[in-house]
Amino acid sequence: MSTIRARLFLVLVVLSGLLTVAGAPPATAATPAVPADSLWFDGTPLTVQNGRFTDGQGREIVLRGYNVSGETKLEENGGLPFASAADARKSATALRALGGGNAVRFLLSWAHAEPARGQVDTAYLAAVTEQMRAFLDAGIRVYPDFHQDLYSRYLFNTGSWYTGDGAPKWAVDAGGYPKESCGICLFWGQNITQNTAVQKAQYDFWHNAYGLQDSFLATAQTAMTYLQQHLTDGEFADIVGFDPYNEPYAGSYDSGQTSRTWERDLLWPFYVKFRARMDAAGWQDKPAFVEPNLFWNANISTQKQEGGLLEAGTLGPRYVFNTHFYDQKAISGILMWGKAADGQYTSDFAAIRDRASTAGTAAVVSEFGHPLSGTVSDKAPTVLKAMYQALDSRVPGASWWTNPAASGPVLSGSQWQWDLYNGRHHELMNGNSDKVLTSGDAWNDEDLSAVKLDDSGNVTLRQDARLLDRVYPSATAGSTLAFTYEDRSRDGSTTLTWNPVPSSLPNVARLVGSGQYGLLVWRSGSGTAPTELHLPASFPGSATTVVSDLGTVYAPPAYTASTPVGVAPEPGGTGSRRLLLTDTDSGVLHYALVANGATAPSSDLLSAARSELASWAAARF
């Protein structure tokens, strides 16, 4: 039978209702009828249970997306992520449909929220709420972040080489800081430890000099109260939590103080105060996404400092361990020759998993990325692939199939960044009309945005879609035991394959071929909602194969409550889709392979692949 005739036959079978899922358990009257459009957004806040994000259905949730956006650092749109609500909606739709995201870290500006001391700008908060709503309407969960870098732009004069963002002008005026100077600094981040003005300003904030911290906390509470009151109950339920302070650093230490004791004596008490402000603002059911000392997990030994909120004890479900990761060796252009490779960051991200586990909470990597232009941009395809690989599993691809049980939880993460205006900015650096920044991200020579607008105003990706739009388990009905995704993303003309199916599974390898695949292994829980995996645009219904103990199927049918393997739209109407896998048991081992490399595979091949995976899973878990 020709390929065209075979596909036509499948369409006719589906239309006539005759398509069956091979090996699927029979539907029973006890199978719950859960509406597909209510599964991701179930109207309840996410909570932290047993070290994982959990929804109201008791499923483990993985948050994947981007930072929205570095535009907040700029003045051209008044400290807002977008110039208009329409742009916010365009961005949200594209983020869901092109970038595969289900969550965003939404940047806010203290300087614009409180431009005059004690006076909160409600017009700014109203615009923030409207733009945030665009993402909630697109089926995207949100966690806001009061962002800062180098404390404040007002520390820098009009002729400075660098700039900052965060604190308002009145806060800088209160300190009377010295003229900023980084000396010989090749990277803007060196200002953190070499710029005396930045150091003194940070030091004053953490010591609450001039009541700076009190003012910040009061403004944060007002902002959170405003959001709680001006979002609907359903919208507010899908605000995940709040990131109190971006990349905290001491500025300078007191005599005898270390990074670890600074966290204990100054950073953690600040988080406790912020947590109290969240409770007072009606956010008591949402966790604070707390960041440790900025240099806690730096991968350059001269930068690395002890910390990770070690002295805070068990954080528990009211806090999430929130950290960033950038490969400073790769960014330096000197300390890392060549490209990233399979397993490059598994140990770095394993440390994040371990720290969160010890702290008794979930983890999120709320920033990661790599420059897309400049002398080190050639490393970006491999660096980003390795980072996503490490988010998915703590086991390198070369050993994943032989040691999947060591995978650990799938980490939530937000790539830096998603900026529609990349390359089209009009930012007066430090207010200087002679320094109009238009290229890249228009901020300290950064260029990390995954997207831009083309000449027709359409959102286009600047990175390989196969890297960004990924299969991942957005909701797992039970406990995730292992997950991997081979994206087959490209480095130039080279397709990167770091996790090939081993020859010991010949039928699985034949089914996957040269295509992409994801494999999830989980143990069922006691809930009734199905497991959900995001399906990238590269997994169209006519070319997706699922091999699971729950059933095997090519071109999965539309989801119904009695369909163990089915496809449904993701919430928000953006055209993105998800695979739903329904079990009716508890405490049972399940697996599901999702692949797009086969065309109309035979029932014999599907059955043989399923048999191989069943034996493999039984032997490994």
C-alpha positions as CSV (number, residue, x, y, z in Angstrom):
1,M,0.0,0.0,0.0
2,S,1.4,3.4,-0.9
3,T,2.1,6.0,1.8
4,I,-0.7,8.3,0.6
5,R,-3.2,5.4,0.4
6,A,-2.1,4.2,3.9
7,R,-2.7,7.6,5.4
8,L,-6.0,7.9,3.7
9,F,-7.0,4.5,5.1
10,L,-6.1,5.7,8.6
11,V,-8.2,8.8,8.2
12,L,-11.2,6.8,7.1
13,V,-10.7,4.4,10.1
14,V,-10.6,7.3,12.5
15,L,-13.7,8.8,11.0
16,S,-15.6,5.6,11.2
17,G,-14.6,5.1,14.8
18,L,-12.8,1.8,14.2
19,L,-9.3,2.8,15.2
20,T,-8.3,0.8,18.3
21,V,-5.4,1.2,20.6
22,A,-3.4,-2.0,20.6
23,G,-3.1,-3.7,24.0
24,A,-5.1,-1.0,25.8
25,P,-7.0,-1.9,28.9
26,P,-10.7,-2.0,28.4
27,A,-12.7,1.1,29.4
28,T,-14.9,0.6,32.5
29,A,-17.8,2.5,34.0
30,A,-15.5,3.7,36.8
31,T,-13.3,5.6,34.3
32,P,-13.8,9.3,35.2
33,A,-14.9,11.8,32.7
34,V,-12.4,14.6,33.2
35,P,-12.8,17.5,30.7
36,A,-9.7,17.9,28.6
37,D,-9.7,21.7,28.9
38,S,-9.6,21.6,32.7
39,L,-6.6,19.3,33.2
40,W,-3.7,21.7,33.1
41,F,-5.6,24.5,34.7
42,D,-7.7,22.9,37.3
43,G,-8.6,26.1,39.2
44,T,-6.4,25.3,42.2
45,P,-3.0,26.8,43.1
46,L,0.1,24.6,42.7
47,T,1.5,23.4,46.0
48,V,4.8,21.7,46.9
49,Q,4.5,18.2,48.1
50,N,7.3,15.6,48.6
51,G,9.7,17.9,46.8
52,R,7.7,18.4,43.7
53,F,5.2,20.9,42.3
54,T,1.7,19.4,42.6
55,D,-1.7,20.4,41.2
56,G,-5.2,20.0,42.6
57,Q,-5.4,16.6,40.9
58,G,-2.4,15.3,42.8
59,R,-0.1,15.3,39.7
60,E,3.5,16.3,39.6
61,I,3.9,19.5,37.6
62,V,6.9,20.6,35.5
63,L,7.1,24.3,34.6
64,R,8.9,25.1,31.4
65,G,9.2,28.4,29.7
66,Y,11.0,31.7,29.5
67,N,11.7,35.0,31.2
68,V,9.3,37.7,30.1
69,S,11.3,39.8,29.6
70,G,14.5,41.8,29.8
71,E,12.6,44.7,28.3
72,T,11.6,45.4,31.9
73,K,15.2,46.4,32.5
74,L,14.9,49.2,29.9
75,E,13.2,52.6,30.0
76,E,11.8,52.7,26.5
77,N,8.5,51.1,27.6
78,G,8.4,52.3,31.2
79,G,9.7,49.2,32.9
80,L,7.1,47.0,31.4
81,P,7.8,43.7,29.5
82,F,5.8,45.0,26.5
83,A,4.9,48.2,24.8
84,S,1.2,47.2,24.8
85,A,-1.2,44.5,25.9
86,A,-1.5,43.5,22.2
87,D,2.2,42.8,22.1
88,A,1.9,40.8,25.3
89,R,-0.9,38.6,23.7
90,K,1.2,38.1,20.6
91,S,4.2,37.1,22.7
92,A,2.1,34.7,24.9
93,T,0.6,33.0,21.8
94,A,4.0,32.5,20.2
95,L,5.6,31.4,23.4
96,R,3.0,28.6,23.7
97,A,2.9,27.6,20.1
98,L,6.5,28.1,19.0
99,G,8.4,27.8,22.2
100,G,6.4,25.1,23.9
101,G,6.3,26.9,27.2
102,N,3.7,26.5,29.9
103,A,5.0,29.0,32.4
104,V,6.9,32.3,32.5
105,R,8.9,34.3,35.0
106,F,7.4,37.7,34.7
107,L,9.7,40.6,35.4
108,L,8.6,43.6,37.4
109,S,10.4,46.9,38.2
110,W,10.7,48.4,41.7
111,A,11.8,51.7,40.2
112,H,8.5,52.0,38.3
113,A,6.3,50.5,40.9
114,E,7.5,53.1,43.5
115,P,8.9,56.1,41.6
116,A,8.6,58.3,44.6
117,R,9.1,57.0,48.1
118,G,5.9,55.7,49.7
119,Q,3.9,56.3,46.5
120,V,3.1,53.2,44.5
121,D,2.2,53.8,40.8
122,T,-1.2,52.0,40.4
123,A,-1.1,52.8,36.6
124,Y,2.0,50.8,36.3
125,L,0.5,47.9,38.3
126,A,-2.7,48.1,36.2
127,A,-0.5,47.7,33.0
128,V,1.4,44.9,34.6
129,T,-1.8,43.1,35.4
130,E,-3.2,43.5,31.9
131,Q,0.0,42.1,30.3
132,M,0.2,39.3,32.8
133,R,-3.4,38.4,32.0
134,A,-2.4,37.8,28.4
135,F,-0.2,34.9,29.5
136,L,-2.8,33.4,31.8
137,D,-5.4,33.6,29.0
138,A,-2.9,31.6,26.8
139,G,-2.8,28.7,29.3
140,I,0.5,29.8,30.8
141,R,1.3,29.9,34.5
142,V,3.1,32.9,35.9
143,Y,5.5,33.7,38.7
144,P,6.5,37.4,39.0
145,D,10.0,38.6,39.9
146,F,11.0,42.0,41.2
147,H,14.2,42.1,39.1
148,Q,17.5,43.9,39.7
149,D,20.9,43.8,38.2
150,L,23.8,46.0,39.6
151,Y,21.1,47.4,42.0
152,S,19.9,50.4,40.0
153,R,20.4,52.2,36.7
154,Y,20.6,55.4,38.8
155,L,24.0,54.4,40.1
156,F,25.4,54.9,36.5
157,N,26.1,58.3,34.8
158,T,25.3,59.1,31.2
159,G,28.8,58.3,30.0
160,S,29.1,54.9,31.8
161,W,30.1,51.8,29.9
162,Y,27.5,49.8,31.8
163,T,24.1,50.2,33.4
164,G,21.8,48.6,36.0
165,D,18.2,48.2,36.9
166,G,16.0,47.7,40.0
167,A,15.9,50.3,42.7
168,P,14.3,53.7,42.1
169,K,16.2,57.0,41.9
170,W,15.2,58.1,45.4
171,A,16.8,55.0,46.9
172,V,20.1,55.8,45.2
173,D,19.9,59.4,46.2
174,A,19.4,58.4,49.9
175,G,22.8,56.6,49.9
176,G,25.0,59.3,48.4
177,Y,27.1,56.6,46.7
178,P,30.6,57.3,45.1
179,K,30.9,57.6,41.4
180,E,30.6,54.2,39.9
181,S,33.7,52.6,38.2
182,C,34.4,49.0,37.4
183,G,38.0,49.6,36.3
184,I,39.1,47.2,33.6
185,C,36.0,45.1,33.2
186,L,35.4,42.9,30.1
187,F,32.0,41.8,31.3
188,W,29.2,43.8,32.9
189,G,28.8,41.2,35.6
190,Q,32.3,42.2,37.0
191,N,30.6,45.3,38.4
192,I,29.0,43.1,41.0
193,T,32.3,42.5,42.8
194,Q,34.5,45.4,41.5
195,N,32.2,48.5,41.3
196,T,32.3,50.3,44.7
197,A,29.0,52.1,44.1
198,V,27.2,48.8,43.3
199,Q,28.8,47.1,46.3
200,K,27.9,49.9,48.8
201,A,24.3,50.1,47.5
202,Q,23.8,46.4,47.8
203,Y,25.3,46.4,51.3
204,D,22.9,49.2,52.3
205,F,19.9,47.3,51.1
206,W,20.7,44.1,53.0
207,H,21.4,46.2,56.2
208,N,18.2,48.1,55.7
209,A,20.0,51.4,55.7
210,Y,17.7,54.4,55.2
211,G,14.8,52.0,55.5
212,L,15.4,50.8,52.0
213,Q,14.4,47.2,52.6
214,D,11.3,48.2,54.5
215,S,10.2,50.4,51.5
216,F,10.8,47.5,49.1
217,L,8.8,45.1,51.2
218,A,5.9,47.5,51.5
219,T,5.9,48.1,47.7
220,A,6.0,44.4,47.1
221,Q,3.0,43.8,49.4
222,T,1.1,46.5,47.6
223,A,1.9,45.0,44.2
224,M,0.9,41.6,45.3
225,T,-2.4,42.9,46.9
226,Y,-3.2,44.7,43.7
227,L,-2.7,41.5,41.6
228,Q,-4.8,39.5,44.0
229,Q,-7.6,42.0,43.9
230,H,-7.6,42.7,40.1
231,L,-7.2,39.2,38.7
232,T,-10.1,36.8,38.7
233,D,-10.0,33.9,41.2
234,G,-9.3,31.5,38.3
235,E,-6.5,33.8,37.0
236,F,-5.0,34.2,40.4
237,A,-5.0,30.5,41.0
238,D,-2.6,30.2,38.1
239,I,-0.1,32.6,39.6
240,V,2.5,30.0,40.8
241,G,4.3,32.1,43.4
242,F,6.7,35.0,43.7
243,D,10.5,35.5,43.2
244,P,11.4,38.1,45.8
245,Y,14.8,39.2,44.6
246,N,16.9,38.4,41.5
247,E,20.5,37.2,42.0
248,P,21.1,38.4,45.6
249,Y,24.6,39.3,46.6
250,A,26.0,40.9,49.7
251,G,27.8,43.7,48.0
252,S,30.5,43.3,50.7
253,Y,30.8,41.2,53.8
254,D,31.0,42.4,57.4
255,S,34.1,41.6,59.3
256,G,34.3,37.9,59.9
257,Q,31.3,37.2,57.7
258,T,31.2,34.6,55.0
259,S,28.8,33.9,52.2
260,R,27.2,31.2,54.2
261,T,26.7,33.4,57.3
262,W,25.5,36.3,55.2
263,E,22.8,34.1,53.8
264,R,21.9,33.1,57.4
265,D,22.0,36.5,59.0
266,L,20.7,38.8,56.2
267,L,19.3,37.0,53.2
268,W,17.1,34.4,54.9
269,P,15.6,36.9,57.3
270,F,14.7,39.0,54.3
271,Y,12.9,36.0,52.7
272,V,11.0,35.4,56.0
273,K,9.8,39.0,55.9
274,F,8.8,38.7,52.3
275,R,7.0,35.5,53.0
276,A,5.0,37.4,55.7
277,R,4.2,40.1,53.2
278,M,2.9,37.4,50.7
279,D,0.6,36.1,53.4
280,A,-0.7,39.6,54.3
281,A,-1.4,40.2,50.6
282,G,-3.5,37.0,50.2
283,W,-0.7,34.9,48.7
284,Q,-0.5,32.5,51.7
285,D,-1.2,29.4,49.5
286,K,1.7,30.2,47.1
287,P,5.4,29.6,47.6
288,A,8.2,32.1,47.6
289,F,10.8,31.3,44.9
290,V,13.9,32.1,47.0
291,E,17.3,32.4,45.4
292,P,20.6,31.7,47.2
293,N,23.7,33.8,47.0
294,L,24.3,34.5,43.3
295,F,27.7,32.7,43.2
296,W,26.5,29.6,45.0
297,N,26.7,27.3,42.0
298,A,29.1,29.3,39.7
299,N,31.1,26.9,37.6
300,I,34.3,29.0,37.9
301,S,36.3,28.1,41.0
302,T,37.4,31.7,41.7
303,Q,33.7,32.8,41.7
304,K,32.1,29.9,43.5
305,Q,31.1,30.6,47.1
306,E,29.6,28.5,49.9
307,G,25.9,28.8,50.3
308,G,22.7,27.5,48.9
309,L,20.7,28.6,51.9
310,L,22.4,25.8,53.9
311,E,21.7,27.5,57.2
312,A,18.0,27.9,56.6
313,G,17.3,24.3,57.5
314,T,14.2,22.6,55.9
315,L,12.6,25.2,53.6
316,G,9.4,23.2,53.3
317,P,6.4,23.7,51.0
318,R,6.1,27.5,51.5
319,Y,9.4,28.1,49.7
320,V,10.9,26.8,46.4
321,F,14.7,26.5,45.9
322,N,15.3,28.9,43.0
323,T,18.6,29.3,41.3
324,H,20.2,30.3,38.0
325,F,22.8,28.7,35.9
326,Y,25.1,30.1,33.2
327,D,28.2,28.4,31.9
328,Q,30.7,31.2,32.7
329,K,33.5,29.2,31.3
330,A,31.8,29.0,27.9
331,I,30.8,32.7,28.1
332,S,34.4,33.7,28.9
333,G,35.6,32.4,25.6
334,I,38.9,31.4,27.3
335,L,38.2,28.9,30.0
336,M,36.2,26.4,27.8
337,W,37.6,25.5,24.4
338,G,35.2,23.8,21.9
339,K,31.6,23.0,22.4
340,A,29.5,21.5,25.1
341,A,29.0,17.8,25.0
342,D,26.7,15.0,26.3
343,G,26.4,15.3,30.1
344,Q,28.2,18.6,30.3
345,Y,26.0,20.0,33.1
346,T,24.6,16.9,34.7
347,S,26.7,17.4,37.9
348,D,25.8,21.1,38.1
349,F,22.1,20.4,37.9
350,A,22.4,17.4,40.1
351,A,23.7,19.8,42.8
352,I,20.5,21.8,42.4
353,R,18.3,18.7,42.7
354,D,20.2,17.5,45.8
355,R,20.1,20.9,47.5
356,A,16.3,21.2,47.0
357,S,15.9,17.6,48.2
358,T,17.8,18.3,51.4
359,A,15.8,21.5,51.9
360,G,12.6,19.5,51.6
361,T,11.2,21.4,48.6
362,A,10.9,21.7,44.8
363,A,13.6,23.3,42.6
364,V,13.4,25.7,39.7
365,V,16.2,27.0,37.5
366,S,14.6,30.4,36.8
367,E,17.4,31.6,34.5
368,F,19.7,29.8,32.1
369,G,21.0,30.6,28.6
370,H,23.9,31.6,26.4
371,P,24.7,34.5,24.1
372,L,23.4,34.2,20.5
373,S,25.9,36.7,19.0
374,G,29.5,37.6,19.6
375,T,32.7,35.6,19.8
376,V,31.2,32.7,21.9
377,S,27.8,32.4,20.1
378,D,29.0,29.3,18.2
379,K,28.8,27.4,21.5
380,A,25.1,28.2,22.0
381,P,23.5,25.2,20.2
382,T,25.5,22.7,22.3
383,V,25.4,24.7,25.6
384,L,21.6,25.1,25.5
385,K,21.1,21.4,24.5
386,A,23.2,20.3,27.4
387,M,21.3,22.5,29.8
388,Y,17.9,21.2,28.7
389,Q,19.3,17.7,28.9
390,A,20.4,18.3,32.5
391,L,16.9,19.7,33.3
392,D,15.4,16.5,32.0
393,S,17.7,14.0,33.8
394,R,20.8,13.9,35.9
395,V,22.1,11.0,33.8
396,P,24.1,11.7,30.5
397,G,22.7,10.3,27.3
398,A,25.5,7.8,27.0
399,S,24.4,6.0,30.2
400,W,20.7,6.9,30.4
401,W,19.4,3.6,29.0
402,T,21.5,1.5,31.3
403,N,20.9,3.7,34.4
404,P,17.6,5.5,34.0
405,A,16.6,5.0,37.7
406,A,19.2,7.6,38.6
407,S,17.5,10.3,36.5
408,G,16.0,12.2,39.5
409,P,13.1,14.6,39.2
410,V,12.5,16.6,36.0
411,L,13.5,20.1,36.8
412,S,11.4,23.2,36.1
413,G,13.1,26.0,34.3
414,S,12.8,29.4,32.5
415,Q,15.2,30.2,29.7
416,W,16.6,33.7,29.5
417,Q,14.8,35.2,27.6
418,W,11.8,35.8,25.3
419,D,12.0,39.4,24.0
420,L,9.9,40.4,21.0
421,Y,11.9,43.6,20.5
422,N,15.3,41.9,20.1
423,G,17.3,43.9,17.6
424,R,14.6,46.6,17.4
425,H,15.0,48.5,20.6
426,H,15.3,52.2,21.0
427,E,16.9,52.5,24.4
428,L,18.8,55.6,25.6
429,M,21.5,54.0,27.6
430,N,21.5,55.7,31.0
431,G,19.3,58.4,29.5
432,N,22.1,59.4,27.0
433,S,20.6,60.5,23.7
434,D,24.0,59.9,22.1
435,K,23.9,56.3,23.1
436,V,20.7,54.9,21.5
437,L,20.8,51.1,21.7
438,T,19.0,49.1,19.1
439,S,20.9,45.8,18.7
440,G,20.5,42.6,20.7
441,D,18.7,43.0,24.0
442,A,19.8,46.6,24.3
443,W,21.2,46.0,27.7
444,N,25.0,45.8,28.5
445,D,25.7,44.2,25.1
446,E,23.6,41.1,25.9
447,D,21.9,39.1,23.1
448,L,20.1,36.0,24.5
449,S,16.5,36.3,23.3
450,A,15.1,33.1,21.7
451,V,12.8,35.2,19.5
452,K,12.5,38.4,17.5
453,L,9.9,40.0,15.2
454,D,10.5,39.8,11.5
455,D,9.9,42.6,9.0
456,S,6.2,41.7,8.8
457,G,5.8,41.8,12.6
458,N,5.6,38.1,13.0
459,V,7.3,36.3,15.9
460,T,10.1,34.1,14.7
461,L,12.6,31.9,16.6
462,R,16.3,32.7,16.7
463,Q,17.2,29.2,17.8
464,D,16.5,25.8,16.5
465,A,12.8,24.9,17.1
466,R,13.8,21.3,17.8
467,L,15.8,22.6,20.8
468,L,13.1,24.9,22.2
469,D,9.8,23.2,21.5
470,R,10.3,20.0,23.4
471,V,8.5,16.9,24.7
472,Y,8.3,17.2,28.5
473,P,6.0,15.8,31.2
474,S,3.9,18.8,32.1
475,A,1.8,16.8,34.5
476,T,2.5,13.3,35.8
477,A,-0.2,11.3,37.5
478,G,1.9,9.7,40.2
479,S,5.7,9.8,40.7
480,T,8.1,10.4,37.8
481,L,10.9,7.9,37.9
482,A,12.8,8.8,34.7
483,F,12.5,11.0,31.7
484,T,14.7,11.7,28.6
485,Y,14.2,13.6,25.4
486,E,16.4,13.3,22.3
487,D,15.6,16.6,20.4
488,R,18.0,16.0,17.5
489,S,18.7,19.7,17.5
490,R,21.4,21.1,15.2
491,D,24.7,22.8,15.6
492,G,24.9,24.4,12.2
493,S,24.4,21.5,9.7
494,T,25.3,18.9,12.3
495,T,22.4,17.0,13.9
496,L,23.2,16.4,17.6
497,T,22.3,13.0,18.8
498,W,23.4,12.4,22.4
499,N,21.0,9.7,23.5
500,P,20.6,7.1,20.7
501,V,18.5,4.1,21.4
502,P,20.9,1.2,22.2
503,S,21.3,-1.8,19.8
504,S,19.9,-4.0,22.6
505,L,16.5,-2.6,21.7
506,P,16.5,-3.1,17.9
507,N,12.8,-2.7,17.4
508,V,12.6,0.5,19.5
509,A,15.6,1.8,17.5
510,R,13.9,1.0,14.2
511,L,10.7,2.7,15.3
512,V,12.5,5.8,16.4
513,G,14.8,5.9,13.4
514,S,16.4,9.3,12.9
515,G,13.5,11.1,14.5
516,Q,13.0,12.8,17.9
517,Y,11.7,10.8,20.9
518,G,10.9,11.2,24.5
519,L,10.5,8.4,27.1
520,L,8.7,8.8,30.4
521,V,8.7,6.2,33.2
522,W,6.4,6.8,36.2
523,R,4.6,5.0,39.0
524,S,0.9,5.7,39.1
525,G,-0.7,7.6,42.0
526,S,-4.2,7.5,43.4
527,G,-5.7,10.4,41.3
528,T,-8.0,10.1,38.3
529,A,-6.5,12.8,36.0
530,P,-4.2,11.6,33.2
531,T,-0.5,12.2,32.7
532,E,0.2,15.0,30.2
533,L,3.2,15.5,27.9
534,H,3.6,18.5,25.7
535,L,3.7,17.6,22.0
536,P,5.9,19.9,19.9
537,A,4.9,21.2,16.5
538,S,7.3,18.6,15.1
539,F,5.0,15.9,16.4
540,P,1.9,16.3,14.2
541,G,-0.9,13.9,14.8
542,S,-0.3,12.1,11.5
543,A,3.3,11.3,12.4
544,T,3.3,10.6,16.1
545,T,3.8,7.1,17.5
546,V,3.2,6.2,21.2
547,V,4.4,2.9,22.6
548,S,3.2,2.4,26.2
549,D,2.1,-0.4,28.5
550,L,-1.2,1.6,28.4
551,G,-1.4,1.0,24.6
552,T,0.4,1.4,21.3
553,V,-0.9,3.7,18.6
554,Y,0.2,5.5,15.5
555,A,-1.6,8.9,14.9
556,P,-3.2,9.0,18.4
557,P,-7.0,9.7,18.4
558,A,-8.6,12.7,20.2
559,Y,-8.7,12.3,23.9
560,T,-11.8,11.0,25.7
561,A,-12.3,9.8,29.2
562,S,-12.2,6.2,27.9
563,T,-9.2,6.7,25.7
564,P,-6.0,5.5,27.5
565,V,-3.8,7.2,24.8
566,G,-5.1,10.4,23.2
567,V,-4.3,13.9,22.1
568,A,-6.0,17.2,23.1
569,P,-5.4,20.9,22.6
570,E,-3.5,22.7,25.4
571,P,-5.5,25.4,27.1
572,G,-5.3,28.9,25.7
573,G,-6.3,28.4,22.1
574,T,-2.8,28.8,20.7
575,G,-2.8,25.6,18.7
576,S,-0.4,23.7,20.9
577,R,-1.2,20.1,21.8
578,R,-0.6,17.5,24.5
579,L,-0.5,13.8,24.8
580,L,-2.7,12.4,27.5
581,L,-2.1,8.9,29.1
582,T,-4.7,7.5,31.4
583,D,-4.2,4.7,33.9
584,T,-6.8,3.4,36.3
585,D,-4.5,1.9,39.0
586,S,-2.2,3.0,41.8
587,G,1.4,2.2,42.5
588,V,2.0,0.5,39.2
589,L,5.0,1.1,36.9
590,H,4.1,2.7,33.6
591,Y,6.2,3.8,30.6
592,A,5.5,5.7,27.4
593,L,7.7,6.3,24.4
594,V,6.7,9.2,22.1
595,A,8.4,9.3,18.7
596,N,8.0,11.0,15.3
597,G,10.4,9.0,13.2
598,A,8.2,6.3,11.8
599,T,5.6,6.4,8.9
600,A,2.6,4.1,9.5
601,P,4.6,1.5,11.5
602,S,3.2,-2.0,11.3
603,S,1.3,-3.5,14.2
604,D,4.1,-6.1,14.5
605,L,6.7,-3.5,14.9
606,L,4.6,-1.6,17.5
607,S,4.1,-4.9,19.4
608,A,7.8,-5.8,19.3
609,A,8.9,-2.4,20.5
610,R,6.4,-2.6,23.3
611,S,7.7,-6.0,24.4
612,E,11.3,-4.7,24.4
613,L,10.3,-1.6,26.5
614,A,8.4,-3.7,28.9
615,S,11.4,-6.0,29.5
616,W,13.7,-3.0,29.8
617,A,11.5,-1.2,32.3
618,A,11.0,-4.4,34.4
619,A,14.8,-4.9,34.6
620,R,15.7,-1.2,35.4
621,F,13.1,-0.2,38.0
